[in-house]
Amino acid sequence: MIAKPLRSTDHLFQIIQILRRSSRPVTAQALAGELEVSTRTIYRDIAHLMG
């Protein structure tokens, strides 16, 4: 089964939700694995959230 690409806002919201539910720091690799994207995408998304 091929995963449907998420819209940017949905993807950013998912990152926020993952970070909020964790009591410990979350690595970019862990986020990428859960969201099925590259770590580069995670770094770009985090930069977008910080901006």
C-alpha distance matrix in Angstrom:
0.0 3.8 6.4 9.3 12.5 15.1 18.6 21.2 23.1 20.2 19.3 23.0 23.4 20.7 22.6 25.8 24.5 23.4 26.8 28.7 27.4 28.3 31.9 31.6 30.7 27.0 26.3 24.3 22.3 21.5 20.5 18.3 16.5 16.1 15.0 12.9 15.4 18.4 21.7 23.3 21.3 22.5 26.1 26.0 24.8 27.5 30.1 29.2 29.7 33.0 34.2
3.8 0.0 3.8 6.4 9.1 12.2 15.5 18.1 20.3 17.7 16.7 20.4 21.3 18.9 20.6 23.9 23.2 22.2 25.3 27.5 26.7 27.5 31.2 30.7 29.4 25.7 24.7 22.3 20.7 20.3 18.9 16.4 15.3 15.0 13.2 10.9 12.8 15.7 19.2 20.4 18.3 19.8 23.2 22.9 21.9 24.8 27.1 26.1 26.9 30.1 31.2
6.4 3.8 0.0 3.8 6.3 8.8 12.3 14.8 16.8 14.1 13.0 16.8 17.5 15.1 16.9 20.2 19.5 18.7 21.9 23.9 23.3 24.3 28.0 27.7 26.4 22.7 22.1 19.7 18.5 17.8 16.0 13.8 13.1 12.3 10.0 8.4 10.4 13.9 17.1 18.3 15.8 17.0 20.5 20.1 18.7 21.5 24.0 22.9 23.4 26.8 27.9
9.3 6.4 3.8 0.0 3.8 6.3 9.4 12.4 14.3 11.9 11.6 15.3 16.1 14.4 16.6 19.6 19.1 19.1 22.1 23.9 23.7 25.1 28.9 28.8 27.4 23.8 23.4 20.7 20.2 19.6 17.1 15.2 15.3 14.2 11.2 10.5 11.5 15.0 18.1 18.7 15.7 17.1 20.5 19.5 17.8 20.9 23.1 21.5 22.1 25.6 26.3
12.5 9.1 6.3 3.8 0.0 3.8 6.6 9.1 11.6 9.9 9.0 12.6 14.1 12.9 14.5 17.6 17.8 17.8 20.4 22.5 22.9 24.1 27.8 27.5 25.6 22.1 21.5 18.5 18.4 18.3 15.5 13.5 14.4 13.6 10.1 9.6 9.5 12.7 15.6 15.7 12.4 14.1 17.3 15.9 14.4 17.7 19.7 17.9 18.9 22.3 22.8
15.1 12.2 8.8 6.3 3.8 0.0 3.7 6.2 8.1 6.1 5.8 9.4 10.5 9.8 11.8 14.4 14.8 15.3 17.8 19.5 20.2 21.8 25.4 25.4 23.7 20.5 20.3 17.6 18.1 17.6 14.3 13.2 14.6 13.1 9.4 10.4 10.2 13.4 15.6 15.8 12.1 13.0 16.2 14.7 12.4 15.6 17.7 15.6 16.0 19.7 20.3
18.6 15.5 12.3 9.4 6.6 3.7 0.0 3.8 5.6 5.4 6.2 8.7 10.0 10.7 12.6 14.5 15.5 16.7 18.7 20.2 21.4 23.2 26.6 26.8 24.9 22.0 21.9 19.1 20.3 20.0 16.4 15.5 17.5 16.0 12.3 13.7 12.8 15.5 17.2 16.7 12.9 13.9 16.5 14.4 11.9 15.2 16.7 14.0 14.6 18.3 18.3
21.2 18.1 14.8 12.4 9.1 6.2 3.8 0.0 3.8 5.5 5.1 6.2 8.6 9.9 10.7 12.5 14.3 15.5 16.8 18.5 20.3 21.7 25.0 24.9 22.7 20.0 19.9 17.0 18.7 18.8 15.0 14.5 17.1 15.9 12.3 14.0 12.3 14.4 15.4 14.5 10.8 11.5 13.6 11.2 8.6 11.8 13.1 10.2 11.0 14.6 14.6
23.1 20.3 16.8 14.3 11.6 8.1 5.6 3.8 0.0 3.8 5.4 5.1 6.1 8.6 9.9 10.6 12.2 14.3 15.5 16.4 18.4 20.4 23.5 24.0 22.2 19.9 20.4 18.0 20.1 19.6 15.8 16.1 18.5 16.7 13.5 15.9 14.9 17.0 17.6 17.1 13.5 13.2 15.2 13.2 9.9 12.3 13.8 10.6 10.2 14.0 14.1
20.2 17.7 14.1 11.9 9.9 6.1 5.4 5.5 3.8 0.0 3.8 5.5 5.1 6.2 8.8 10.0 10.5 12.3 14.4 15.3 16.6 18.7 22.1 22.8 21.4 18.8 19.5 17.4 19.0 17.9 14.2 14.6 16.4 14.1 11.0 13.7 13.5 16.3 17.2 17.5 13.8 13.3 16.0 14.7 11.3 13.5 15.8 13.3 12.5 16.2 17.1
19.3 16.7 13.0 11.6 9.0 5.8 6.2 5.1 5.4 3.8 0.0 3.8 5.4 5.1 6.4 8.8 9.9 10.7 12.6 14.4 15.7 17.1 20.6 20.6 18.8 15.9 16.2 13.9 15.4 14.6 10.9 11.0 13.2 11.3 8.1 10.8 10.1 12.7 13.4 13.8 10.2 9.6 12.6 11.6 8.3 10.7 13.3 11.4 11.0 14.6 15.8
23.0 20.4 16.8 15.3 12.6 9.4 8.7 6.2 5.1 5.5 3.8 0.0 3.8 5.4 5.1 6.4 8.7 10.0 10.8 12.4 14.6 15.9 19.0 19.1 17.1 14.8 15.4 13.3 15.6 15.0 11.2 12.1 14.8 13.1 10.5 13.4 12.3 14.0 13.8 13.9 10.6 9.2 11.3 10.3 6.6 8.1 10.6 8.6 7.4 11.1 12.5
23.4 21.3 17.5 16.1 14.1 10.5 10.0 8.6 6.1 5.1 5.4 3.8 0.0 3.8 5.4 5.1 6.2 8.7 9.9 10.5 12.4 14.6 17.7 18.5 17.3 15.2 16.7 15.2 17.4 16.0 12.4 14.0 16.0 13.5 11.4 14.8 14.6 16.8 16.6 17.3 14.1 12.2 14.6 14.0 10.2 11.0 13.8 11.8 9.6 13.1 14.8
20.7 18.9 15.1 14.4 12.9 9.8 10.7 9.9 8.6 6.2 5.1 5.4 3.8 0.0 3.8 5.4 5.0 6.2 8.6 9.8 10.7 12.6 16.1 16.8 15.7 13.1 14.5 13.3 14.9 13.0 9.5 11.2 12.7 9.9 8.2 11.8 12.3 14.8 14.8 16.2 13.2 11.2 14.1 14.3 10.8 11.6 14.9 13.6 11.8 15.1 17.2
22.6 20.6 16.9 16.6 14.5 11.8 12.6 10.7 9.9 8.8 6.4 5.1 5.4 3.8 0.0 3.8 5.4 5.2 6.2 8.6 10.2 11.1 14.3 14.3 12.6 10.1 11.3 10.1 12.3 10.8 7.2 9.5 11.6 9.5 8.3 11.8 11.5 13.2 12.3 13.8 11.2 8.4 11.0 11.8 8.4 8.3 12.0 11.5 9.5 12.3 15.0
25.8 23.9 20.2 19.6 17.6 14.4 14.5 12.5 10.6 10.0 8.8 6.4 5.1 5.4 3.8 0.0 3.8 5.5 5.2 6.1 8.7 10.2 13.0 13.7 12.5 11.0 13.1 12.6 15.2 13.5 10.3 13.1 15.1 12.8 11.9 15.5 15.3 16.8 15.6 16.8 14.4 11.4 13.2 13.9 10.4 9.4 12.7 12.0 9.0 11.5 14.2
24.5 23.2 19.5 19.1 17.8 14.8 15.5 14.3 12.2 10.5 9.9 8.7 6.2 5.0 5.4 3.8 0.0 3.8 5.5 5.1 6.2 8.8 12.0 13.4 13.1 11.6 14.2 14.2 16.1 13.5 10.8 13.8 14.9 11.9 11.6 15.4 16.1 18.2 17.4 19.1 16.7 13.8 16.1 17.0 13.5 12.9 16.3 15.6 12.7 15.3 18.0
23.4 22.2 18.7 19.1 17.8 15.3 16.7 15.5 14.3 12.3 10.7 10.0 8.7 6.2 5.2 5.5 3.8 0.0 3.8 5.5 5.4 6.5 10.1 10.8 10.4 8.3 10.9 11.3 12.8 10.0 7.7 11.1 11.8 9.0 9.8 13.4 14.3 16.0 15.0 17.3 15.4 12.2 14.7 16.3 13.3 12.5 16.2 16.3 13.8 15.9 19.0
26.8 25.3 21.9 22.1 20.4 17.8 18.7 16.8 15.5 14.4 12.6 10.8 9.9 8.6 6.2 5.2 5.5 3.8 0.0 3.8 5.6 5.5 8.2 8.6 7.8 6.7 9.7 10.7 13.0 10.7 8.8 12.4 13.8 11.7 12.4 15.9 16.1 17.1 15.2 17.3 15.8 12.2 13.8 15.7 12.9 11.0 14.6 15.1 12.3 13.7 17.1
28.7 27.5 23.9 23.9 22.5 19.5 20.2 18.5 16.4 15.3 14.4 12.4 10.5 9.8 8.6 6.1 5.1 5.5 3.8 0.0 3.8 5.5 7.7 9.6 10.0 10.0 13.3 14.5 16.7 14.1 12.3 15.9 17.0 14.5 15.2 18.8 19.3 20.6 19.0 20.9 19.2 15.7 17.3 18.8 15.7 13.8 17.1 17.2 13.9 15.3 18.6
27.4 26.7 23.3 23.7 22.9 20.2 21.4 20.3 18.4 16.6 15.7 14.6 12.4 10.7 10.2 8.7 6.2 5.4 5.6 3.8 0.0 3.8 6.6 9.1 10.5 10.2 13.7 15.3 16.7 13.5 12.4 16.0 16.2 13.4 14.8 18.4 19.6 21.2 19.8 22.3 20.6 17.2 19.2 21.1 18.1 16.5 20.1 20.2 17.2 18.7 22.1
28.3 27.5 24.3 25.1 24.1 21.8 23.2 21.7 20.4 18.7 17.1 15.9 14.6 12.6 11.1 10.2 8.8 6.5 5.5 5.5 3.8 0.0 3.8 5.4 7.1 7.3 11.1 13.4 14.7 11.6 11.3 15.1 15.2 13.1 15.1 18.3 19.3 20.3 18.4 21.2 20.1 16.5 18.2 20.6 18.1 16.1 19.6 20.5 17.7 18.7 22.3
31.9 31.2 28.0 28.9 27.8 25.4 26.6 25.0 23.5 22.1 20.6 19.0 17.7 16.1 14.3 13.0 12.0 10.1 8.2 7.7 6.6 3.8 0.0 3.8 7.0 8.9 12.6 15.5 16.9 14.1 14.4 18.1 18.3 16.5 18.7 21.7 22.6 23.2 21.0 23.6 22.9 19.2 20.3 22.9 20.7 18.2 21.4 22.6 19.6 20.0 23.7
31.6 30.7 27.7 28.8 27.5 25.4 26.8 24.9 24.0 22.8 20.6 19.1 18.5 16.8 14.3 13.7 13.4 10.8 8.6 9.6 9.1 5.4 3.8 0.0 3.8 6.4 9.7 13.0 14.3 12.0 12.8 16.4 16.7 15.7 18.0 20.6 21.1 21.2 18.6 21.4 21.2 17.5 18.3 21.3 19.6 16.9 20.0 21.8 19.2 19.3 23.1
30.7 29.4 26.4 27.4 25.6 23.7 24.9 22.7 22.2 21.4 18.8 17.1 17.3 15.7 12.6 12.5 13.1 10.4 7.8 10.0 10.5 7.1 7.0 3.8 0.0 3.8 6.6 9.8 11.7 10.1 10.7 14.1 15.0 14.6 16.5 18.9 18.8 18.4 15.5 18.0 18.1 14.4 14.7 17.9 16.6 13.8 16.7 18.8 16.6 16.4 20.2
27.0 25.7 22.7 23.8 22.1 20.5 22.0 20.0 19.9 18.8 15.9 14.8 15.2 13.1 10.1 11.0 11.6 8.3 6.7 10.0 10.2 7.3 8.9 6.4 3.8 0.0 3.8 6.7 8.3 6.5 7.0 10.3 11.3 11.0 12.8 15.1 15.1 14.9 12.3 15.1 15.0 11.4 12.4 15.6 14.2 12.0 15.3 17.3 15.4 16.0 19.6
26.3 24.7 22.1 23.4 21.5 20.3 21.9 19.9 20.4 19.5 16.2 15.4 16.7 14.5 11.3 13.1 14.2 10.9 9.7 13.3 13.7 11.1 12.6 9.7 6.6 3.8 0.0 3.8 5.2 5.2 6.4 8.6 9.9 10.9 12.4 13.9 13.3 12.3 9.3 12.2 12.9 9.6 10.3 13.8 13.3 11.5 14.4 16.8 15.7 16.2 19.5
24.3 22.3 19.7 20.7 18.5 17.6 19.1 17.0 18.0 17.4 13.9 13.3 15.2 13.3 10.1 12.6 14.2 11.3 10.7 14.5 15.3 13.4 15.5 13.0 9.8 6.7 3.8 0.0 3.8 5.4 5.1 6.0 8.5 9.9 10.4 11.5 10.2 8.8 5.7 8.5 9.2 6.1 7.0 10.5 10.3 9.2 12.0 14.3 13.9 14.7 17.6
22.3 20.7 18.5 20.2 18.4 18.1 20.3 18.7 20.1 19.0 15.4 15.6 17.4 14.9 12.3 15.2 16.1 12.8 13.0 16.7 16.7 14.7 16.9 14.3 11.7 8.3 5.2 3.8 0.0 3.8 5.5 5.0 6.1 8.6 9.9 10.0 9.3 8.0 5.7 9.4 10.4 8.3 9.8 13.1 13.1 12.7 15.4 17.5 17.4 18.4 21.2
21.5 20.3 17.8 19.6 18.3 17.6 20.0 18.8 19.6 17.9 14.6 15.0 16.0 13.0 10.8 13.5 13.5 10.0 10.7 14.1 13.5 11.6 14.1 12.0 10.1 6.5 5.2 5.4 3.8 0.0 3.8 5.4 5.1 6.2 8.6 9.7 10.2 10.2 8.7 12.4 12.4 9.8 12.0 15.0 14.1 13.5 16.8 18.4 17.6 19.0 22.1
20.5 18.9 16.0 17.1 15.5 14.3 16.4 15.0 15.8 14.2 10.9 11.2 12.4 9.5 7.2 10.3 10.8 7.7 8.8 12.3 12.4 11.3 14.4 12.8 10.7 7.0 6.4 5.1 5.5 3.8 0.0 3.8 5.4 5.2 6.1 8.2 8.3 9.0 7.8 10.9 9.9 7.1 10.0 12.4 10.8 10.7 14.2 15.3 14.4 16.3 19.1
18.3 16.4 13.8 15.2 13.5 13.2 15.5 14.5 16.1 14.6 11.0 12.1 14.0 11.2 9.5 13.1 13.8 11.1 12.4 15.9 16.0 15.1 18.1 16.4 14.1 10.3 8.6 6.0 5.0 5.4 3.8 0.0 3.8 5.5 5.2 5.5 4.9 5.5 5.4 8.6 7.8 6.3 9.5 11.5 10.8 11.6 14.6 15.6 15.6 17.7 20.0
16.5 15.3 13.1 15.3 14.4 14.6 17.5 17.1 18.5 16.4 13.2 14.8 16.0 12.7 11.6 15.1 14.9 11.8 13.8 17.0 16.2 15.2 18.3 16.7 15.0 11.3 9.9 8.5 6.1 5.1 5.4 3.8 0.0 3.8 5.5 5.0 6.7 7.8 8.4 11.9 11.3 10.0 13.2 15.3 14.4 15.2 18.3 19.3 19.0 21.1 23.6
16.1 15.0 12.3 14.2 13.6 13.1 16.0 15.9 16.7 14.1 11.3 13.1 13.5 9.9 9.5 12.8 11.9 9.0 11.7 14.5 13.4 13.1 16.5 15.7 14.6 11.0 10.9 9.9 8.6 6.2 5.2 5.5 3.8 0.0 3.8 5.6 8.1 10.3 10.9 14.0 12.5 10.9 14.3 16.1 14.3 15.1 18.6 19.0 18.2 20.6 23.2
15.0 13.2 10.0 11.2 10.1 9.4 12.3 12.3 13.5 11.0 8.1 10.5 11.4 8.2 8.3 11.9 11.6 9.8 12.4 15.2 14.8 15.1 18.7 18.0 16.5 12.8 12.4 10.4 9.9 8.6 6.1 5.2 5.5 3.8 0.0 3.8 5.6 8.7 10.0 12.4 10.1 9.1 12.9 13.8 11.9 13.5 16.7 16.6 16.2 19.0 21.2
12.9 10.9 8.4 10.5 9.6 10.4 13.7 14.0 15.9 13.7 10.8 13.4 14.8 11.8 11.8 15.5 15.4 13.4 15.9 18.8 18.4 18.3 21.7 20.6 18.9 15.1 13.9 11.5 10.0 9.7 8.2 5.5 5.0 5.6 3.8 0.0 3.8 7.0 9.4 11.8 10.0 10.2 13.7 14.6 13.6 15.5 18.4 18.4 18.7 21.4 23.3
15.4 12.8 10.4 11.5 9.5 10.2 12.8 12.3 14.9 13.5 10.1 12.3 14.6 12.3 11.5 15.3 16.1 14.3 16.1 19.3 19.6 19.3 22.6 21.1 18.8 15.1 13.3 10.2 9.3 10.2 8.3 4.9 6.7 8.1 5.6 3.8 0.0 3.8 6.7 8.2 6.4 7.4 10.7 11.3 10.9 13.2 15.5 15.7 16.6 19.1 20.7
18.4 15.7 13.9 15.0 12.7 13.4 15.5 14.4 17.0 16.3 12.7 14.0 16.8 14.8 13.2 16.8 18.2 16.0 17.1 20.6 21.2 20.3 23.2 21.2 18.4 14.9 12.3 8.8 8.0 10.2 9.0 5.5 7.8 10.3 8.7 7.0 3.8 0.0 3.8 5.2 5.2 6.7 8.9 10.0 10.8 12.7 14.5 15.5 16.8 18.7 20.2
21.7 19.2 17.1 18.1 15.6 15.6 17.2 15.4 17.6 17.2 13.4 13.8 16.6 14.8 12.3 15.6 17.4 15.0 15.2 19.0 19.8 18.4 21.0 18.6 15.5 12.3 9.3 5.7 5.7 8.7 7.8 5.4 8.4 10.9 10.0 9.4 6.7 3.8 0.0 3.8 5.3 4.9 6.2 8.6 9.7 10.5 12.3 14.1 15.2 16.5 18.4
23.3 20.4 18.3 18.7 15.7 15.8 16.7 14.5 17.1 17.5 13.8 13.9 17.3 16.2 13.8 16.8 19.1 17.3 17.3 20.9 22.3 21.2 23.6 21.4 18.0 15.1 12.2 8.5 9.4 12.4 10.9 8.6 11.9 14.0 12.4 11.8 8.2 5.2 3.8 0.0 3.8 5.4 5.1 6.2 8.6 9.9 10.7 12.4 14.3 15.4 16.6
21.3 18.3 15.8 15.7 12.4 12.1 12.9 10.8 13.5 13.8 10.2 10.6 14.1 13.2 11.2 14.4 16.7 15.4 15.8 19.2 20.6 20.1 22.9 21.2 18.1 15.0 12.9 9.2 10.4 12.4 9.9 7.8 11.3 12.5 10.1 10.0 6.4 5.2 5.3 3.8 0.0 3.8 5.5 5.1 6.1 8.6 9.8 10.5 12.3 14.2 15.3
22.5 19.8 17.0 17.1 14.1 13.0 13.9 11.5 13.2 13.3 9.6 9.2 12.2 11.2 8.4 11.4 13.8 12.2 12.2 15.7 17.2 16.5 19.2 17.5 14.4 11.4 9.6 6.1 8.3 9.8 7.1 6.3 10.0 10.9 9.1 10.2 7.4 6.7 4.9 5.4 3.8 0.0 3.8 5.4 5.0 6.1 8.5 9.7 10.4 12.2 14.1
26.1 23.2 20.5 20.5 17.3 16.2 16.5 13.6 15.2 16.0 12.6 11.3 14.6 14.1 11.0 13.2 16.1 14.7 13.8 17.3 19.2 18.2 20.3 18.3 14.7 12.4 10.3 7.0 9.8 12.0 10.0 9.5 13.2 14.3 12.9 13.7 10.7 8.9 6.2 5.1 5.5 3.8 0.0 3.8 5.5 5.2 6.2 8.6 9.9 10.5 12.3
26.0 22.9 20.1 19.5 15.9 14.7 14.4 11.2 13.2 14.7 11.6 10.3 14.0 14.3 11.8 13.9 17.0 16.3 15.7 18.8 21.1 20.6 22.9 21.3 17.9 15.6 13.8 10.5 13.1 15.0 12.4 11.5 15.3 16.1 13.8 14.6 11.3 10.0 8.6 6.2 5.1 5.4 3.8 0.0 3.8 5.5 5.1 6.3 8.8 9.9 10.6
24.8 21.9 18.7 17.8 14.4 12.4 11.9 8.6 9.9 11.3 8.3 6.6 10.2 10.8 8.4 10.4 13.5 13.3 12.9 15.7 18.1 18.1 20.7 19.6 16.6 14.2 13.3 10.3 13.1 14.1 10.8 10.8 14.4 14.3 11.9 13.6 10.9 10.8 9.7 8.6 6.1 5.0 5.5 3.8 0.0 3.8 5.4 4.9 6.2 8.6 9.8
27.5 24.8 21.5 20.9 17.7 15.6 15.2 11.8 12.3 13.5 10.7 8.1 11.0 11.6 8.3 9.4 12.9 12.5 11.0 13.8 16.5 16.1 18.2 16.9 13.8 12.0 11.5 9.2 12.7 13.5 10.7 11.6 15.2 15.1 13.5 15.5 13.2 12.7 10.5 9.9 8.6 6.1 5.2 5.5 3.8 0.0 3.8 5.3 5.0 6.2 8.6
30.1 27.1 24.0 23.1 19.7 17.7 16.7 13.1 13.8 15.8 13.3 10.6 13.8 14.9 12.0 12.7 16.3 16.2 14.6 17.1 20.1 19.6 21.4 20.0 16.7 15.3 14.4 12.0 15.4 16.8 14.2 14.6 18.3 18.6 16.7 18.4 15.5 14.5 12.3 10.7 9.8 8.5 6.2 5.1 5.4 3.8 0.0 3.8 5.5 5.1 6.2
29.2 26.1 22.9 21.5 17.9 15.6 14.0 10.2 10.6 13.3 11.4 8.6 11.8 13.6 11.5 12.0 15.6 16.3 15.1 17.2 20.2 20.5 22.6 21.8 18.8 17.3 16.8 14.3 17.5 18.4 15.3 15.6 19.3 19.0 16.6 18.4 15.7 15.5 14.1 12.4 10.5 9.7 8.6 6.3 4.9 5.3 3.8 0.0 3.8 5.4 5.1
29.7 26.9 23.4 22.1 18.9 16.0 14.6 11.0 10.2 12.5 11.0 7.4 9.6 11.8 9.5 9.0 12.7 13.8 12.3 13.9 17.2 17.7 19.6 19.2 16.6 15.4 15.7 13.9 17.4 17.6 14.4 15.6 19.0 18.2 16.2 18.7 16.6 16.8 15.2 14.3 12.3 10.4 9.9 8.8 6.2 5.0 5.5 3.8 0.0 3.8 5.5
33.0 30.1 26.8 25.6 22.3 19.7 18.3 14.6 14.0 16.2 14.6 11.1 13.1 15.1 12.3 11.5 15.3 15.9 13.7 15.3 18.7 18.7 20.0 19.3 16.4 16.0 16.2 14.7 18.4 19.0 16.3 17.7 21.1 20.6 19.0 21.4 19.1 18.7 16.5 15.4 14.2 12.2 10.5 9.9 8.6 6.2 5.1 5.4 3.8 0.0 3.8
34.2 31.2 27.9 26.3 22.8 20.3 18.3 14.6 14.1 17.1 15.8 12.5 14.8 17.2 15.0 14.2 18.0 19.0 17.1 18.6 22.1 22.3 23.7 23.1 20.2 19.6 19.5 17.6 21.2 22.1 19.1 20.0 23.6 23.2 21.2 23.3 20.7 20.2 18.4 16.6 15.3 14.1 12.3 10.6 9.8 8.6 6.2 5.1 5.5 3.8 0.0
